[in-house]
Amino acid sequence: MAKSADSLYQLIEQADQLPFGDGKDALLEEVLRHAEAGEHTEVAFYARLRLIDAYTQGMQPAKLFVPFARCLADYDRNPAAHDPWVAATLRWDFKHAITAMTKFPEVPKDRALAVLDQMERRYRTESQSLHAVYAYRYRVAAHVGDLAAADDWYAKWCATPRDENSDCAGCDPTNKADYLVDRGRDAEAIAVAGPVLDGELNCEQQPQRILTTLLLPYVRTGQLEQARNAHRRAYRILRTRPQDVAEIGDHLQFCALTGNQSRGLELLDRHLGWLDRAPSPKDAMWFAASAALLLRTVVDAGHGEVIVRRPAHADRPAAEHTAQVLHDELARHAFDIAARFDQRNGTEHQTSTVRRLLASEPLVDHLPLSAAADHRVPAPPQQVAPPVDVTALTADELVERAEHLLRRYDADAAEPLVQQLISLTAAAPADSKLAARTAILRARLASWDDDNPATESLLWQAVERYEAAGDEDGRQVALGCLGKYLCAHDRVEEGSALLRASHAYLIQRPDIEGQVWSAIRLASGLLQAEEPAAEHLAEVESLLAQAAATAAESGDPVLIGDVAVHRMHRHIHSAEELDDAIDAARTAVAAFKEAGIPRMVAPSAFRLGVLLRSRDESEAALAAADEALASLAADAPADLRVVLHGLRGAVLNDLDRPGEAINDLLTAVAIGRTEGLPQVARCLWDLAIAYRATGQLLDAADLAEEAVASWAGLGQDESAHQCRYLLAGLHLQLGEPDQALALYEEIVEFHRARDEHGAVAEILAETADLLDNLDRDALAAEHYRQAADAAVLDNDPLRVAYCRYSAALSLHWSGESAAALAALEVADQAMRDFADVEPDPNLLTWHRARLDYNAARILFADDRLDVAVLRAAAAATNFRTIDATEPALRADLVHGRILLEMGRADDAAAVLGKALTEVEEDNPLHEVLSSALAAARADVG
């Protein structure tokens, strides 16, 4: 079906909002096909102009030659038929064409030189500076290896004044820095780049290109921190741009020469597939050679057998995916392409360049790429216990000591005693009671090692041996232990019967410790039911209360601590019982400190800190974390060390002391990574928060990404989702809006899948606001529309109204006038709906003013001046009603311009003159209002 010229222009505008790549190319190619089929000559010309830029910046630079030649021919037939900006665009496109010619060996050298001559003639004819001409003559000379000519052209380039045809203020110094680096003048290259990095950049290629150029100069001049940051900042942008595969190669070189082979292999694994669709042979050559250098350093380090799979050859056997094999393959590939260039150029320059690259030697042993990677975990103080000669102890002594140690939670010290006991009883059978006690000891050790089958078997042995010895007290204890085990392993009915019988017996015995532990075991067993009945929960409370009272009467701090730990865990997950949990945790800490059992003080203080933090008692939580860390034994489990350092860091974040939090969180992350612990995900998240708060945004973003991946790998989708909010904000702070937008889309889909309409509306509105700020107006309008629809489902009239009037303005800016007017009617109705339910008059006035302001601009553009002028006046009045002076002045400006367009210059001057009295001279609005007022007064005159 034929398309109108207007509809094709709208498609071009849509393409303008797409990122460079296949999608943008395909849409513009579709426009060109329809334009040619419909004989829309002008549309076809502008589509070709857009395609030149799209092919250059995207994945298909080889395609730019045809539209470039056609546009030149069409323009030269009748230059007067085109706007002045077209000539400037074509002058710029010469640079694209020459750059592309240096990337494709199939383009004859004479043709490239002829295009250079044609470029110079056009620049001279049109009275332009030759600054850009000399820059690109230098580029061609450097490419073919004519270094003397390159030096001459470089000198002329530097001596010639810049003009509008010159590469941007970021790229021109970058290209000069490339020359200086090639000549070994690293310090000069860094000096040239300095102003670029300090200034404002809005180029598609910057700052990633200049940062990449400076990677090795920074290292060679000893500026290692700058090198590290340059790699991280640039790679964050390049990693999403397959058209920049050559620059990825530079980062592979950097990793190879700074002792970061692991990081380099990570990048190679991520981007090796890009080689198979590289935008040009030159890009492929550079990436392949850089990857080969990396792999050579991997082989040199003795890891030639490491597997690196190339997606294009995934079906090959593993032996053909080793670092050594891939190195050889990529090196050949680079040399083959270099040979094609050299044959075209009549030199050996490209081959020599590849050879030098592959022979590069490391610049430093190892440059840590993040603070987390460089962090060293302090060694805990060694606590050496005096050795015990277990062979000198009798079986009875071994049992007594082992029971005492386990009573104090020291399984490591008890283990060799129990092993010696097993050896003794195997050599000379023990009496039944000794055998029963041994079985209980072995069962406790086995249960701590999660050796479940052995635990049950050993407990049954203990029951039988106590029975054989005629020791009913011991038998009932063993049955109670067995019942608790069975309850914990989904055999609640069987286990609770044993527990009740055991408890009924032991509670009558005079042994206080036996009574307390019997109550603890029964309480624990009752809680193992999937949904404990209310009466069972009441019974648990009674059991634990009685156990606490009995333990307190005994005065035994270990027993008091035992009960307190179980009380704490009983209440720890209940917000309503938070006070009880905190009280129990405090009791446990105090009891185990009195008993001198630091290995129990540490976890109890950790739980206390977590509970206090949940009640926003951050200072008390920090004190608890410090108590826990001070009690931490040298042999404390890695997971406990991780969560303790993680808690302290998180609490310091809560206290707005992120600089102090970083060290603890780094320690937690380092331990967690080394041990592969799941707790590291939370610590990564908190460390990212700390780095963000201290302005270390690169570290924060890297860690937030790792945290998201860690949560996702653990199946913790909710946590991963929450962490994406943090990461999206970091992308925005780092100037990475496209990555933020991609995360917002993931967040929206997460909430959509759960029918969480309010969250969907909120994130879509934030996305639309971001798109609006990026001037991607058509996409912004669509996101505002979707946000409003979701807000309707969430019964949120405020967000509906905001998104409706914002959508109308975005449609206006995208050139869809009819759609904007229709959307404005919908927005007016949304505002009426909002007014029916909003009790806050100031809030209502603010949004009415914004709606009227948007409406005035939309109606003004559509020449509906009589209505537009009323909406502008209403906007200014409403803004002033709530003391929103700056928005009121902007509304005055629109109001004045509408009045001027209506021929009411006197009224316009009055409105603008009054507004001018309210604005300070240093406000940018002052100049705009002054200019508008001058125009109004001129019309009056």
N, C-alpha and C positions, 0 to 999 in steps of 0.2 A: 504494500500500500504506500502510495506517494506521501511524503511528509512536506509540510509547509516550511518556508524559510524560518518563520518564527519558532516553530517547534524544534527545528535543527539548532537554532541559536540557543534555545533552552537546554538542549542536550550538551552543547559546548560548555555552557555555564555549569552544568552538572559535572562534566569531566574536569573542569577547573578545580572542583572541590575534592577530587579523588587524589590519593597519593600516587606518585610515579610508579608505574608497573604495568602488568599485563591488562588489568581492568581499565585503566585510563586509556591505554593504547587501543584496546578493542572498541571502546565507546567512540573515540575520535575517528577510528577507521570506519565505523558504522555511519557516523555523520557524513564522512566524505563520500561513501558509496551512495547514500541517499541524495546528497547534494549534487553529485555528478549525474545521477539518474534523473533528477528533477531539473537539471540545468540551472541550479542555483549557483551561479558562478562566484558570486561574492562569498557565499557561505563556504564553498569549497576552498576558496583561497585562504580564508581565516582558519578553516579546519586544518589545512596543510601547515600553516604557521604554527598552530598548536602542536601538531604532530612532530614537527622538527624538535621542539623543546621536549616533548614527551619521550621521543626515541632517545634523545641525548641523555636525559636524566634517568631513563628507565633501563630496560633489559635488552633493547634492540637498536643500538646506535647505527648498525649497518643499514637500517631502513631510512635513515634521515636524508640520504643523498638524493633520492627521487623527489620527495616533496620540496627539498631545498632548491634543486635545479628548476622545478616547475614554478615555484614562487618567484625566483629571480627573473625567469623569463616573462611571467605574467606582469610583474611590476615594471620591468624595463620596457614593455610594449607601451605602457601609458602611466608613467609615474604620477601624473597630475590627478589620476583617478583615485589615488589612495591617500589616506590621512598621513600626516608627517611622521607619526610614530612607526609606520610600516618600514620606512627607509632605515630608521634606527634599528628596528628588529632584525632586518636582513643583514645589516652590517654586523650585528652581534652573532647572527647565525653562521657567518663565515667562520667564526672561531669554533663553533660546534663541528662544522664540516672538517676543518683542518685537524682538530683533535681526533676525530673519528678516523681520518686517513692514517694517523700514526698508530692506530690500533688494529688495522686490518692489512696484512701483508699482500692481499689480493689487489689492493689499490696501487696502481703504478706510481713510482716515485715522481715521474715527470708530471703526472696529474696533480699530485699534492703541491708541487712547486708552482704549477700553473694557477692553481686556486689561490695560492699565496700572492702571486702577481696580480691576479684579478682583484683580490681583496685590497691590495695597496692602491691600485688604480681607482677603485670605487671610493676609498677613503680620501684620496687626493682630490678627485672630481667633486666630492661633496664637502670639501674643505674641512676635513676632520683631522684631529691629531693622529700621528702615526704610532702612538704609544702601544696600542693593541697589536698593530701590524708587526712591530719589532718583537713584541713578546711572543708572537706565534711563529715568527721566523726563527727566533731562538729555540722554540720548542721543537721544530722540525730538524734544525741543525743538531740539537742535542740527541734527538732520536736516532739519527743516522750515524752519530759518532764523529761529526765534524766539530771537534772541540774548539778549534781556533775561531771558526765562524760563530759558534755558539757564544764564545766570549765577546766577540765584537757585537753581536746582536744584543746580548745582555747589557753591554755598556750603553748602547743606543736606547734600549728600553728604559733603563734607569734615568737617562738624561732627558727623555722626552716627557712633556707635561701629560698628566692624565686628563681624560675627558669622559663623557658619558658612555663611550664605547669600551673603556677599559674594564677589565675584570673587577669585581667588587672589591671593597676595601678589606675583605678577608682573603679572597682568593689570589689577588695580585701579589701581596706579600708572601703568601704561601708558595706561589710559584717561584718567587725570588729565593725563598728559603730552600726550596728544592735544589736550585742551582748551587747555592752556597754549601749545602750538605754534600753534594756530589764533588765539590772541590775541597772537601775536608775543612771547611771554615765553619765549624759548629757554633762557636760563640757568636759569630756574625749572624748566622741563621736565627739563633735564639733572639738576638737583639732586634732583627727585622720583624720577628713574629710578636714581640712584646705588645706593641700597640693594638694588634689584632685581638689578642686575648683580653686586653683591658677594655676594649670598646664594645659597642652594641653590634651584634651580628644577626642578620635576618636572611642569610643565604642558605640555600638548600645543602650546600657542601660544607658549611662551617657551623661550629668550630671543629668538627671531627677531622677535617683534612689537615688543618694546621697542627693540631695536637698529634696526629699520626706522623706528620713530617718530623716533629721534634722528638719523637720517642728515643731514638738512638743518640742524637746530639745531647739530650739531657743526661743520658747515662754516661756518655764519653766525657762530659764536662763535670761529672760528679754530682749533678743535681737530681739525686735519686728520688726524692719526694715528688718533684715535678714530673719525673718520668713515670712514676707509679700512677699519679693522678691523671696524667695525659692518657695513659693506656686505658684506665678505667672509664674516664669521661668519654673518650672517643669511641671505645668499643661498645658502650651502652647504646650509642646511636647506630653504629655500623651494623650491629648484629641483626637488625631487622631489615637491612637493605641489601638484597642479593646483587644489586647493580654495583655495589662497592666491594665486590669480592677481592679486588686487587689490594684495597686498603686492609682487608682482613689478613691478607698475606703479610703486610707490614707488621701486624700485631703478632702473627706467628713467628716472624723473625725476632721481634722483641722478646717473646717468651723463650725462644731458643737461646738467645745470647745473654739472658739474665738469670739463668738457672731455674726457669719456670716451666720445665718440660711437662709437668702434670697439667698445668693450666693450658699450655699449648696443645696438648693432646685433647683436652676438653673442647677447645675451640675448633680443632681440626675435625673432631667427631661431629660437632654441631654443623660445620659449614662445608665439609668435603663434598657433599652433594651439590653445592653451588657450582663447583668446578665443571660439572657436566652440563651446565647451562649458562656458562660464563657469557657476559654480554659481548666479549670480543676476544680474539686470540691473545692480544697483549695482556688483558686482564688474566686470562687463563695461564699464560706463561709465568706471570709474576706470582700468582697464588701457588702454582705447582712448584716453582723453584723455592719459594718461602717454606712451603710444607715439607719439601725434601730436606731443606736445611734443618728444620725442627726434628725431623725423623733421624737425620744423621747424628744429631746430638743425643737423641734417645738411644740410638745404636751404640754410640761412643760410651754411653754410661752403662753399657752392658745389658740393655733391655731390648735387643733386636727382635726378640720373639713376641713382644707384646702385640696384641691383635688390634688392628685399626681397620675397620670395615669401610669399604667404599660403596655407597649405595648403588652405583651403576654396575657393580660387579658382585652383588650380594650372593649370587649363586655359586661363586667360586669356593673351593675348599678353604678351610681355615688357614692352612699352611701358606696360602697365597694372599693372606691379609696381614702378615706380620709387618712390623715397622721396617724391617730390612727390605722386604719385597716391595712394599709400597714406596719406600724411598727411591729404590732403583727405577720403579715405574714412573714416578712423578718427575724425577730428574731427567729421564729420557724425554718425557712429554715437554718439559720446559725447553730442553735443547732443540727438540724438533721444531717448535714454534720459533725459537730464536733464529734457527737456520733459515726458515722461510722469510723472516724479516731481513736477515743479512743478505740473502739472495736478491731480494727486492731492492735493498739499499746500496748494494755493492760494497759493503763493509763487513767487518766481523764484530761490530760493536755490541749487538744484543747478545751474541754468544759469550763474549768476554764478560758482559755484565752478569749473566747467569752463572758463569764459572766463578767469578769473584764472590757472588752471593753464597754459593754452595760451600765455598772454602772459608767463610767467616768463622772467627773464633769467639768464644764467650768473652763478654766484657766485664762481667762480675760473676762471682760464684753463685750468689742467690740474692735476688732483690724481692723481699716480701711484698706482695701486692695488696695487702690490707693489714690493718692493725690486728685483726683477729688471727690472721695467718702467722703473724710475728709474735704473738703472745706466748709467753712461757709460763706454765703453771708452776707456782712455787712448791717446792717439795715440802710435804708436811713434816713436822718434827718427829724424829724416830723415837719410839718408845720401846726400848729393848727390855723384855721381861727376863728375869734370871732363868737360865735353863733348868729343866726338871729332869732328873734321871729316872725315867719311868720304869726302867728295868729293876730299880732298887725297891719298888713299891710292891706290897702284897695286893692280892685281888681286892680285899676289903678296902685297903687304902686307895686303890685306884677308883673304886666305885664312889667312895666318900668324896674324894677330890673332884671327880667328874661331875657328880651331882651338885656340888657346891659351885663349880664354874658355870654350869648351865643355869643354875639358880640366879647367877649374876650375868647371864646372857653372853657368856664368853665361849661360844662354840668352837672357835679356833683352838683355844687352849685345851678344851675338853677332848678334842678329836684324837690326839695321840694317846691320851690316857685310855680312851675307849678301845682304840686299836690294840694297845698292849693287853687290855683286859680280855679282848677276844682271843688273842694268842694264848694267854694263860689258861683260859677255860677250855680252849681246844685241846691243849696238851694234857690237862688234868681236869676232868669234868667237875664243875662247881656244884654246890648245893642248890636246891631249887630256888630259894629266895635270892641268892646271889645271881643266879641265871635270870630270874625275873627282872631284877633291878638292871642288869646288863641289857636285857631286851628293851626295857623302857628307854634307857640311855640311847641305844642304837636307833630306836624309833624316833626319838626327838631329833637326833642328828639327820636321820633320813628325811624327816618331814621338812626340815629347813632346806634340804637340797631338792625338794619336790620329787623325791623318789617314792611316789605314792604306793605302788604295790608292796615294796619292802616295808613301808611304814605299817600298813595293815597287818601283814604277816607277823611282824615283830610284836605288835600289840597283842595279837592272839596268843603268841608264845608267852608273853608276860602274864596274861590271864591264866593260862594253863599252869605255868610254873608257880605263880602265887597260890593257886588252888592246891597244887601238889605239896607246897610247903605249909599249907594250912593257914596262910596269912590272908584273912578275909579283907582286912583294911587295904592291903596292897592290891588284892584282886579287884576291889571296887574302884580304886583309883585307876587301875589299868582299864577297866570297863568304861569308866568315864572318859578317859583319853580316847578309847576306841569309838565311843559314841560321838564325841566331838568330831573325830576324823570322818566318820560316816556321814554326819550332817553336812560337813563341808564338801562332800563329794556326791551330792545329789541323792543321798539315802537318808532323808530327814526322818521319815517315820521310824525306820529301824534304829537310827542313831539316837533320836530323842527318847525312845523307850529305855535304852541303856543308860542315858544321861539321868533320866528321872529316878530310875532305880538306884543308880550310884549315889545321886545327891540325897535321896531319902535315907540312905544308910550313913553316908559320911557326915551329914549335918548333925547326927546324933553323937558323933565321936568327939572326944576332947581335943583332937588335933586342930588347932586354929587354922594353920596353913592349909590343912586338908579341907576344912569347911569353906575357906575363902575360894580356893581354886575349884572346888566342886561347884560353887555358885557361878563362878566365871565361866566354867565349861558349859553349864546348862544354859546360861544366858546367851553365850555365843552360838550354841546349837540351835536355840529357838529362833535366832535371827537369820539362820540360813534358809528358812523357807522363802519361796519366791515372793510371797506377799504375806508376811507374818500377820496373824489375826490380832485384833485389838487387844484381846485378853492376854495374848502371848507378849505383846509389847508391854502391857502393864506388869506382867510377871517378870519380864526382863528388868524393868525399872526397880521392882521390889528386890530382886536377886542382887543387883549391883549395889543398891543402897545398903542392903544388909551386909554384903561383902565389904563395903567401904567402912561401915561402922565396926565390923569385927576386926578389920585390918588396923583401924585407928586404935582400937583398944589394945591390940597386941604391941603397938609402938614400933613394929618392924618396918623401917622405911622401904625396904624392897617390896614387901607385901602391899604397903600403901601405894607405892608406885605402880605395881602390877594392876591393882584395881583401877587406879586413876587412868591408866592407858586404855583399859577397856571401856571405861565410862566416856572418855574423850572420843573414841572411835564410834561409840553408840550415838553420840549427838553431833558428830562433826558435819554431817550432811544436812542438818535441819536448821534452817534460819531461825525458827521459833525457839530452838533450844541452844542458841549460840552461847548464851551466858553460861549454861551448864557445861558446854564443851570447853570453854575458856577456863572455867574454874577447875575442871578436871585436868586440863593440860598444865596449868600452873602447879597443881598438886603433884603431878607426875614429875615435873622438872625439879621441884623442891625436894621430893622424896629421893629421887635417884642421885641428886647432888649430895644429900645427906648420907646416902649409902655408898657414895664414892664409885658410882657406875657411869662414867662419862659416855660410854657407848649407848646408854639409854637417855642420858640428858640431851644429847644432840638431836635425835629424832623427835623427842617430846617437845623441846624448845622450838624445833622447826614447825611442828603442828601448831604450837601456840602462836608463833609468828603469823602463820597463814590465817588462823582464826581472827587474830587481832587486825590484820590487814583487811579482812572481809568486813570488819566493823569500822573501817577507816581510822583506826587508832595507829597511825603510821609510826609515830615515835616509839610507842610500846612494841610494835612489831619489829622495828629495827633493833631494839634492845634484845628481843627474843632471838633474832637471827644472829646477833653478835654472841649471845650466850651459847647458841648451838655450835657456831664455828669454833668458839674457844674450847668447847668440849670434844671437838671432833678428833677421833683417834687417827693415828697414821695409817692404820689398815682399814679405815672406814670404807664402806662400799662406794664405788664410783657414782652410783645413782644418787646416794645421799649427798655426796659432795656437790654434785651438779645442782640439785634442788636447793641446797642451802645457799650456795653462792648466787643462784638465780633469784631466790627470795630476797636476799639482801640487796641485790641490784634493783629488783622491781620496787622494793620499798623506797630506796633512794630516789628512784624515778618519781614515785608518788610524792615525795617530799620536795620535789623540784630541785634535786641535787644530782642531775644526770652525769656531771663530770666525775663525781665520786662513784656512781653506779657502774661506770664502764669497766673498771678493773675486775670487779666481782663477776660481771656478766661475761667478760672475755674469758675468765677462768672457767666458768660454767660451760661455755661453748667449747673451749679447748678440750676439756675432759669429756664432754658429751660426744664430740666428734670422734675423738680417739677411741672411745668405747662403743660407739654406735648406739647411743642411748636415745630413746624416744623423747625424753625430757628436754633434749636440746632444742626442740622446735620452739617451745615457749621462751627459752632463754635467747634464742635468735631474735624473736619478735621484740622482747624487751630491750635487747642491745640495739636493735634498729631504732627504737624509740629514743634511747639515750643519745645515740649518735645524731639523730635528727635534731634533738633539743640543743645539742652543742654545735650545730652547724656543719657536722661532718656528713654531708648528704650522700656522697658516693658510698661510704661505708654503710650508711643506713639503708640505701636502696639495695645494695648487694645482699645484705643480711635479711632484709624483708623478703626478697625474692627466694632466698634459701629457706626462710621460714615457711613461706607459702608452699614450696615444694615439699618440705618436711611434713607439714600438716596433711597435705594431700596424700603423700605416701603412706601415712598412718591411717588414712581413711577418715580423718577428722575434718570433714568438709566444712562444718560450721566455723571452726577456728581458721581454716585456710581462707574462707570467705571474709571473715573479719579482718584478717591481716591484709587482704587485698585493698581495703580502704586506705590503710597506712601506705601501702606501696603506690597506689594511685596518686596520693598527695605528694609523695616523694618525686614521682615522675613529673608532676607539674612544677615542683620547685626546681627540678633539674632542667627544665625546659624541654621535656619529652612529652608533649601533649598527645601524640598519636598512641604512645604506649599507655598513657592514662586512659584514653578513650577505649582502648581494647580491654582494659581491666574493668572499666565501667560496664561494658557490654557483658562481660562474664558475671559481674555482680547482679546485673539486671536479670540475666537468665536464671541465676541461682534463686532469686526471689520469685520470679515468674513460676518456676517449677513448684513452688510452695504456695502459690496463690496469695502472696503477700503484696497486695496491691499498693499499700501505702509506701512500702520500701521501693517498689518498682517506680512509682510516681516520683519519689524523692530523687532517686539516682538518675532517672531519665531527665528530670529537670536540671540536675547538676551537669549532666552530659550536654544538654542543650545550651546551657549557659556557657560552657567551655567552647562548644562549636561556634556560638555567637561571637565570643571573643576572638576566635580564630578566623572570623569572616567566612565560615562555611555555612552560609545562610540557609540554603535549601535543606541541608542535613539538620541544621538547628531547628528549622520549622517542623520537620517531621518528628524530631524527638520531643519538641514541645507538645505536638499533637498527641503523641503516644502517652506522654506524661499526664496530660489533661484527662485522657480517657481512663488511665489507671486511677487517677485521683477521683474521678466520678465513681468508680467501683469502691473506692475507699471512703466515700462520703466526705471528701475534703474540699469544700467549695472555695476556700482561699487559694489552694494550689491550682484548682481548675481555672479560676479567674486569671491568676498570674500567667499560667502556661498558655491560655487562650490569647491574651493580648500580646504576649511575647511571640507566639507563633505568627500572629498577623503581621507584626513588624518584620520578622525574619523572612516571611514570604514577600513582603514589599522589597526588602533589600536584595532578594534573589531575583527580582525582576518579574515576579508573577503577580501582576497588579490585580487581575480579576480574582485570583485566589486570596490575595491579601484583603480585598474588600469583603469577600464572603466570610473570611475568618474574623474580620472585625465585627460583623453582625453577631457571630457566635460569641465573641468575647463580650460584647455589650450584654447579651443575655446572661452569660456567666457572671458578670458583675452584678446584675440585678439579683440573681440567685444568691450571691455572696452577701449582698446587702440585707437580704431577708433574715440572715442567721447571725450576722456579725455584731456583737454588742459593743465592740471597741470603736468609737467614732474616729479616732486618729488613724487606726489601721485601715479602716474603710476609706477614709479620705486619701490616704497615701496611694492606695491601689487605684482608686478612681482617677486620681491625678495622673498616674502613670498610663492608665488606659487612654485618657483624653490626649495625653502627649503623643502616644503612639498613633492614635487615630488622626490627630492633626497632621502628622507627617505623611501618613498614608493617603489621606484625602487631598492634601496639598499636591502631592505628586500626581494625583488623578484629576487635577483641575477642578475639584469640588470645593471651590474656595469659600462659598457662603457657609458651608457646614464646617469646613476645616478651621475657619477663623474662630468660630464659637468654641470648638473643642480646645484650641490652643489657649484661648482666654480662660476657659474653665480650668485647664491644667495649671496655669500660672496662679490663679486664685487659690485653688485647693492646696498647691504646694506651700504657698505662703501661710495658709491657715494653720499648718502644722510646723511652721518655721523651717521648711526645707528650702533654704534660700538658693542654693546652687541649682537644683532642678527647676526652681521657679524662673531663674534667669535664662535657662536654656529654653524653657517654654516661651518666655518673652521674646527670645530671638526668633523662634519659629513664628510666633504671633506677628511680630513686626514684618517679617519677610512675606507672610501671607497678605497682610494689609498693603504692603508695597506692591505686590503683584496685582492686587485688586484696584490699584490706582488711588489708594487712600494714603498718600504720602504723609500728610499731616498727622493722621492717627498713628502711622508707623513710627514717625519721629517721636511722638509723645511716648509711646510704649517703650521704644528703645532708649530714649533719653532718660526716662525714669529708671530703667533697668541699669543703665550705666552708672547711675549715682550709687548703686548698691554693691558694686563689684570693685575689689581692690585692683590697683594697677598691675600688680605682679601676677594676677590671675589670667590664664590664657584667654578666658572669656572676654576680658576687657578689650583686647585687640579686635576680636571678632565682632563684638557689639559696636565698637567705635566705627569699624568699617561699614557695618550695616546702617548705622545711624548717619554716617556721611552720605551713603547712597540715598537714604530717605530725604535728607535735607537738600541734596542736589535735585531730586525730583520736585520738591516743594518750590525750590528756586526757579 
